[in-house]
């Protein structure tokens, strides 16, 4: 299992728009990727609703994990971006 700890980059945290973008990208991957707050149970990164239930805000640290390193890295890179910026 590969795990990367990253900082949430979106100004609104992992709320509706950023969560939707991350979930859409995770759904297109060939493996399951999980995302969660350190010490808490991780959720399926392909579900925007589950991502939003984490309550992760801007600057919070989250762990992205999965079996395929490149898929984990792809989701982690999205979490670090400000996905709410236009």
C-alpha distances in whole Angstrom, upper triangle without the diagonal:
4,7,10,13,16,20,21,24,26,29,29,25,23,26,28,28,25,23,24,23,20,20,22,20,16,18,19,16,15,12,11,10,11,13,14,16,15,16,17,15,13,15,15,15,17,20,22,24,21,20,23,23,21,24,22,25,26,25,22,19,16,12,10,7,5,5,8,8,12,12,10,12,15,15,14,18,19,19,20,23,26,26,29,32,34
4,7,10,13,17,19,21,23,27,27,23,21,25,26,26,23,21,23,22,18,19,21,18,15,18,19,15,15,12,12,10,10,12,14,15,14,16,17,16,13,15,15,14,17,20,21,23,20,19,22,23,20,23,21,23,23,22,20,16,14,10,8,5,5,6,7,6,9,10,7,9,12,12,11,14,16,16,17,20,24,24,27,29,31
4,7,10,13,15,18,20,23,24,20,18,22,24,24,20,19,21,20,16,18,20,18,15,18,19,16,17,14,13,10,9,9,11,12,11,13,14,14,11,14,14,13,16,19,20,22,19,17,20,20,17,20,17,20,20,18,16,13,10,6,6,4,7,9,10,8,11,11,7,9,12,11,9,13,15,13,15,18,21,21,24,26,29
4,6,10,12,15,17,21,21,18,17,20,22,22,18,18,20,19,15,17,19,17,15,19,19,17,18,16,14,11,11,10,11,12,11,14,15,15,13,15,15,14,17,19,19,21,19,16,19,20,17,19,16,18,17,15,14,10,8,6,5,6,9,12,12,9,11,11,7,7,11,10,7,10,12,11,11,15,18,19,22,23,26
4,7,10,13,15,18,19,15,15,19,21,21,17,17,20,19,16,18,20,18,17,20,22,19,21,19,17,13,12,10,10,9,8,12,13,14,12,15,16,14,18,19,19,21,18,15,18,18,15,16,13,15,14,12,10,7,6,4,6,9,12,15,15,13,14,14,10,10,13,11,8,10,12,10,10,14,16,18,20,22,25
4,7,9,12,15,16,13,13,16,19,19,15,15,18,17,14,17,19,17,16,20,21,19,21,20,18,14,13,10,11,10,10,14,15,16,14,16,16,14,18,19,18,20,18,15,16,18,14,15,12,12,11,9,8,6,6,6,8,11,14,17,17,14,15,14,11,10,12,10,6,8,10,7,6,10,13,14,17,19,22
4,6,9,11,13,10,11,14,17,17,13,14,18,16,14,17,20,18,18,21,23,21,24,22,21,17,15,12,12,10,11,15,16,17,16,17,18,16,19,19,18,20,18,14,15,17,14,13,10,9,8,5,6,4,6,9,11,14,18,21,20,18,18,17,14,13,14,12,9,10,10,7,6,9,11,13,15,16,20
4,6,8,9,6,7,11,14,13,10,11,14,14,12,15,17,16,16,20,21,21,23,22,20,16,15,11,11,11,13,16,16,17,15,16,17,14,17,17,15,17,16,12,12,15,12,11,7,7,5,5,6,6,7,10,11,15,18,22,21,19,19,17,15,14,14,11,9,10,9,5,5,7,8,10,11,13,17
4,6,9,7,9,12,14,13,10,12,15,13,12,16,18,16,17,21,22,21,25,24,22,19,18,15,15,14,17,20,20,21,19,19,19,16,18,19,16,19,18,14,15,17,15,14,10,9,6,6,9,10,11,13,14,18,21,24,23,21,20,19,16,15,14,13,10,10,9,6,4,5,5,8,9,10,14
4,5,5,7,9,11,10,7,10,12,11,11,15,16,16,17,20,21,22,25,24,23,19,18,15,16,16,18,22,21,22,19,19,19,16,18,17,15,17,17,13,13,16,14,13,10,8,6,8,10,12,13,16,16,19,22,25,25,23,22,20,18,17,16,14,13,12,9,8,7,6,4,5,6,8,11
4,6,9,10,12,11,10,12,15,14,15,18,19,20,21,23,25,25,29,28,26,23,21,18,18,17,20,23,22,24,22,21,22,19,21,20,17,18,19,16,14,17,16,13,11,8,5,8,11,14,15,18,19,23,26,29,28,27,25,24,22,21,20,17,16,15,13,11,11,9,6,8,7,8,12
4,7,6,9,9,8,10,13,13,14,16,18,19,20,22,24,25,28,27,25,22,20,17,17,16,19,22,21,22,20,19,20,18,19,18,14,15,16,13,11,14,13,10,9,6,6,10,11,14,15,18,19,22,25,29,28,27,26,24,22,22,20,18,17,17,14,12,12,11,9,9,7,10,13
4,6,9,10,8,9,12,13,12,14,17,17,17,20,22,23,26,24,22,19,17,14,13,13,16,19,17,18,16,16,17,15,17,16,13,14,14,10,9,11,10,8,6,4,4,8,8,11,11,14,15,19,22,25,25,24,23,21,19,19,18,15,14,14,12,9,10,10,9,9,9,12,15
4,7,8,6,5,9,10,9,11,14,14,14,17,19,19,23,21,19,16,14,11,11,11,15,18,16,16,14,13,14,11,13,12,9,10,10,7,6,9,8,7,6,6,8,10,10,11,10,13,13,16,19,23,23,22,21,19,17,17,16,13,12,13,11,8,10,11,10,9,9,13,16
4,6,6,6,8,10,10,11,14,15,16,17,20,21,24,23,21,18,16,14,14,14,18,20,18,18,16,14,15,13,14,12,8,9,10,8,5,9,9,8,8,8,10,13,13,15,14,16,17,20,22,25,25,25,24,21,20,20,19,15,16,16,13,11,14,13,11,10,9,13,15
4,6,5,6,9,10,10,12,14,15,16,19,20,24,23,21,19,18,15,16,17,21,23,21,20,18,16,15,13,13,11,7,8,11,9,7,10,12,11,12,12,13,17,16,18,17,19,18,21,23,26,26,26,25,22,21,21,19,16,17,18,14,13,16,15,13,10,9,13,14
4,5,5,6,9,10,11,13,14,15,17,19,23,22,21,19,18,16,18,19,23,25,23,22,20,17,17,14,13,12,9,11,13,11,10,14,14,14,13,13,13,17,17,19,17,19,18,21,23,26,25,25,23,20,20,20,17,15,16,16,12,12,14,12,10,7,6,10,11
4,5,5,6,9,10,11,12,14,16,17,21,20,19,16,16,13,15,16,19,22,20,20,17,15,15,12,12,12,8,11,12,9,9,13,13,12,11,11,11,14,14,15,14,16,15,18,20,23,22,22,20,17,17,17,14,11,12,12,9,8,10,9,8,5,6,10,12
4,6,5,6,8,10,10,12,14,16,19,18,16,14,13,11,13,14,18,20,18,17,14,12,11,8,9,8,5,8,9,6,6,10,10,11,10,12,13,15,14,15,13,15,13,16,18,21,21,21,19,16,15,16,14,11,12,13,10,9,12,12,11,9,10,13,15
4,5,5,6,9,10,10,13,15,18,18,16,15,15,14,16,18,21,24,21,20,17,14,12,10,9,8,5,8,10,9,9,13,14,14,14,15,16,19,18,19,17,18,16,18,19,22,21,22,20,17,17,18,15,12,14,15,11,11,15,13,13,10,11,14,15
4,6,5,6,9,10,11,13,17,17,16,14,15,14,16,19,22,24,22,21,18,16,14,10,9,10,8,12,13,11,12,15,16,16,15,16,16,18,18,18,16,17,15,18,18,21,20,20,18,15,15,15,12,10,12,12,8,10,12,11,11,8,10,12,13
4,6,5,6,9,10,11,14,14,13,11,11,10,13,16,19,21,19,18,15,12,11,7,7,9,7,11,11,9,11,14,14,15,13,15,15,17,16,16,13,14,11,14,15,18,16,16,15,12,12,12,9,7,9,10,6,7,11,10,11,9,11,14,16
4,5,5,6,9,10,13,13,11,10,10,10,13,16,19,22,19,17,14,11,8,5,4,5,5,9,9,8,10,13,13,15,15,17,18,19,18,18,15,15,13,14,14,17,16,17,16,12,13,14,12,9,12,13,10,11,14,14,15,12,14,17,18
4,6,5,7,9,13,13,13,12,13,14,17,20,23,25,23,21,17,15,12,9,6,8,8,12,13,12,14,16,17,19,18,20,20,22,21,21,18,18,15,17,16,19,17,18,16,13,14,15,12,10,14,14,11,13,16,15,16,13,15,17,18
4,5,5,7,11,11,11,10,13,13,17,20,22,25,23,21,17,15,12,9,7,10,11,14,15,13,15,18,18,20,18,20,20,21,21,20,17,17,14,15,14,16,14,15,13,10,11,12,8,7,11,11,9,11,14,13,15,12,15,17,18
4,5,5,9,8,8,7,9,10,14,17,20,22,20,18,14,12,9,6,5,8,10,13,13,11,15,17,16,19,18,20,20,21,20,19,16,15,11,12,11,13,12,13,12,8,9,11,8,7,10,12,10,11,15,15,17,15,17,20,21
4,6,8,9,8,9,11,13,17,20,23,24,22,20,16,13,10,8,5,8,10,13,13,13,16,18,18,21,20,22,23,25,23,22,19,18,14,14,13,15,14,16,14,11,12,14,12,10,14,15,13,15,18,18,20,17,19,22,23
4,7,9,10,11,14,16,19,23,25,27,25,23,19,17,13,11,8,12,14,17,17,16,19,21,21,24,23,25,25,26,25,24,21,20,16,16,14,15,13,15,13,10,13,14,11,11,15,15,14,16,19,19,20,18,20,22,23
4,6,8,8,12,14,18,21,23,25,24,21,18,16,12,10,9,13,15,18,17,16,20,22,21,24,23,25,25,26,24,23,19,18,14,13,11,12,10,11,10,7,10,11,9,9,13,14,13,15,18,19,21,19,22,24,24
4,7,9,13,16,20,23,24,26,25,22,19,17,13,13,11,15,18,20,19,19,22,24,23,26,25,28,28,28,27,25,22,19,15,14,11,10,8,11,10,8,11,13,12,12,16,17,17,18,21,22,25,22,26,28,28
4,6,10,13,17,20,21,23,21,19,15,14,11,11,10,14,17,19,17,17,21,22,21,24,23,26,26,27,25,23,19,16,13,11,7,7,7,10,10,7,9,12,12,11,14,16,16,17,20,22,24,22,25,28,29
4,7,10,13,17,18,19,18,15,12,10,7,8,8,11,14,16,14,14,18,18,17,21,20,23,24,25,22,20,16,14,11,9,6,7,8,11,12,8,9,13,12,11,13,16,16,16,19,21,23,21,24,27,28
4,7,10,14,15,17,15,13,9,8,6,6,8,10,13,15,12,12,15,16,15,18,17,20,21,21,19,16,13,10,7,6,5,8,8,10,10,7,6,10,10,8,10,13,13,13,16,18,20,19,21,24,26
4,7,10,12,13,12,9,6,5,5,5,8,10,12,13,10,9,13,13,12,15,14,17,19,19,16,14,10,8,6,5,6,10,11,12,13,10,8,12,12,9,10,14,13,12,15,18,20,19,21,24,26
4,7,9,11,10,9,5,5,6,6,9,10,11,12,9,7,11,11,9,12,10,14,15,15,12,11,7,6,5,6,9,13,14,14,15,12,9,12,12,9,9,12,12,10,13,15,17,16,19,22,24
4,6,8,6,6,4,6,9,9,13,12,13,13,10,8,11,10,7,10,9,12,14,14,11,9,6,5,7,9,12,15,17,17,18,16,13,15,16,12,11,15,14,11,14,17,18,18,20,23,26
4,6,5,7,7,9,13,12,16,16,15,15,12,10,12,11,7,9,7,11,13,12,8,7,5,6,9,11,15,18,20,19,20,18,15,17,18,15,13,16,16,12,14,17,18,19,20,23,26
4,6,8,9,12,15,15,19,19,19,19,16,14,16,14,11,13,11,13,15,13,10,7,6,6,10,11,15,18,20,19,21,19,16,17,19,16,14,17,18,15,16,19,21,22,23,26,29
4,7,9,12,16,17,20,20,20,20,17,16,17,15,12,14,13,16,18,17,13,11,10,9,12,13,16,19,21,21,23,22,18,20,22,19,17,21,21,18,19,23,24,25,26,29,32
4,6,9,13,14,18,17,18,17,13,13,14,12,9,12,12,15,18,17,13,12,10,10,12,13,16,19,21,21,23,21,18,20,22,18,17,21,20,17,19,22,23,24,25,28,31
4,7,10,12,15,15,16,15,11,12,14,11,9,13,13,17,19,19,16,14,11,10,11,12,14,17,19,20,22,19,17,19,21,17,17,21,20,17,20,23,24,24,25,28,31
4,7,9,12,12,13,13,9,9,12,11,9,12,12,16,18,18,15,13,9,8,8,9,11,14,16,17,18,16,13,16,17,14,14,17,17,14,17,20,21,21,23,26,28
4,6,9,8,10,10,6,7,10,9,8,12,12,16,18,19,16,15,11,10,10,10,11,14,16,17,18,15,13,16,16,13,14,17,16,14,17,19,21,19,21,24,27
4,5,6,9,10,7,7,11,11,11,14,14,18,20,21,18,17,13,12,10,10,10,13,14,16,16,13,12,15,15,11,13,16,15,14,17,19,21,19,21,24,26
4,5,7,9,8,6,10,11,11,14,13,16,17,18,16,15,12,11,8,9,10,13,14,14,14,11,10,13,11,8,10,13,11,10,14,16,17,15,17,21,22
4,6,9,8,8,11,13,13,16,16,19,20,21,20,19,15,15,12,13,12,15,15,16,16,12,12,15,13,10,13,15,13,13,17,17,18,16,18,21,22
4,5,5,6,9,10,11,14,15,17,19,21,19,19,16,16,14,15,15,18,18,20,19,15,15,18,16,13,15,17,14,14,18,18,19,16,18,21,22
4,6,5,6,9,10,12,13,15,17,19,17,18,15,16,15,16,17,20,20,21,21,17,16,18,16,13,15,16,13,13,16,16,16,13,14,18,19
4,5,5,6,9,11,13,15,18,20,18,19,16,17,16,18,19,22,23,24,24,20,19,21,20,16,18,20,17,15,19,19,19,16,16,20,22
4,5,5,7,10,11,14,17,19,17,17,14,14,14,15,16,20,21,22,22,18,17,19,18,15,16,19,16,14,18,19,19,17,18,22,24
4,5,6,8,8,11,14,16,13,14,11,12,11,14,15,19,20,20,20,17,15,17,16,12,13,15,13,11,14,15,16,14,15,19,21
4,5,6,8,10,13,15,13,15,13,15,15,17,19,23,23,23,23,20,18,20,19,15,16,18,15,12,16,16,15,14,14,18,20
4,5,8,11,15,17,14,15,13,15,15,17,19,23,24,25,25,22,20,22,21,17,18,20,18,15,18,19,19,18,18,21,24
4,5,9,12,14,11,11,9,11,13,15,18,21,22,22,23,20,18,19,19,16,15,18,16,13,16,17,17,17,17,21,24
4,6,10,12,9,11,11,14,15,18,21,24,25,25,25,23,20,21,21,17,17,19,17,13,16,17,16,16,16,19,22
4,7,8,6,8,8,11,13,16,19,23,24,23,23,21,18,19,18,15,14,16,14,10,12,14,13,14,14,17,21
4,6,5,9,10,14,15,19,22,26,26,25,25,23,20,20,20,17,15,16,14,11,12,13,12,13,12,15,19
4,6,9,11,14,16,20,23,26,26,24,24,22,20,19,19,16,14,15,13,10,10,10,9,11,11,13,17
4,6,9,13,15,19,22,26,25,23,23,22,19,18,19,16,14,14,14,10,9,11,11,13,14,15,19
4,6,10,13,16,20,23,24,22,22,21,18,18,18,16,13,15,14,10,10,13,13,15,16,18,21
4,7,10,13,17,20,21,19,20,19,15,15,16,14,11,13,13,10,10,13,14,16,18,20,23
4,7,10,14,17,18,16,17,16,12,13,14,11,9,12,12,9,10,13,15,16,18,20,23
4,6,10,14,15,13,15,13,10,11,13,10,8,12,13,10,11,15,17,18,20,22,25
4,7,11,11,10,11,10,6,8,10,7,6,10,11,9,11,14,17,17,20,22,25
4,7,9,8,11,9,6,9,11,9,9,12,13,12,14,17,20,20,23,25,28
4,6,7,9,7,6,9,11,10,11,14,15,15,17,20,23,22,25,27,29
4,6,9,8,8,11,13,13,14,16,18,18,20,22,26,25,28,30,32
4,6,5,6,9,10,11,12,14,16,17,19,21,24,23,27,28,30
4,5,5,6,9,10,10,12,15,15,17,19,22,22,26,27,29
4,5,5,6,9,10,10,13,14,15,17,21,20,24,25,26
4,5,5,6,9,10,11,13,15,16,19,18,22,23,25
4,5,5,6,9,10,11,12,15,18,17,21,23,25
4,6,5,6,9,10,11,13,16,16,20,21,23
4,5,5,7,9,10,11,15,14,18,19,20
4,5,5,6,9,10,13,12,16,18,19
4,5,5,6,9,12,12,16,17,20
4,6,5,7,10,11,14,15,17
4,5,5,8,7,11,13,15
4,6,8,8,11,13,16
4,7,9,12,13,16
4,6,9,9,12
4,5,6,9
4,6,8
4,6
4
